[in-house]
Amino acid sequence: MAYWNSRGLRGNTLEELINYTNTKYREKGLALIQKIPTPIKPIKIDEKSRHISLAYFEQKSTVDYIGVVQGIAVCFDAKETTKEILPLQNIHEHQIMFMRDFVKQGGIAFFLVYFSKHNEYFYLPYEQINVYWENAKIGGRKSIPYKDMDRNYIISNKDGVYIHYLEQIKRYVESN
């Protein structure tokens, strides 16, 4: 079992920015995206403050976010790396399986990836990451290099929205 204060919470700033973006999208009537909480089982609760000080993950989560963008079902996960690569070990098989099933149902699945070394955000379609995932399973590369990220899917700051990923969803829909 994993502790809830483990490395899984590294991307808090990234998630805060995405949550802010999603609030703006909702306010503007552009999208309704919800953060999916990871179910935890509290083990130790401070009696005085009623804060959980120790807990275990009850089950594997699916993805970080799920919702609808102008009639299109979307799900995505946020990943952050300080390296020149996005290690595939940061992506879990149950996430890939959930995204695969989601896409089979007609939805759009993707990752929002932040390369902090370059201060750049990317939209990474499920189909692209799945190619790396499947190749890694048969002995191929175990990471996605920054240099391989599609510059057409870089995410910009626009209209008061810091991680304006809707433009990338639109670009993806139009190209498929």
Order of alpha helices (4+ residues) and beta strands (2+ residues): alpha-beta-beta-beta-beta-beta-beta-alpha-beta-beta-alpha-beta-beta-alpha
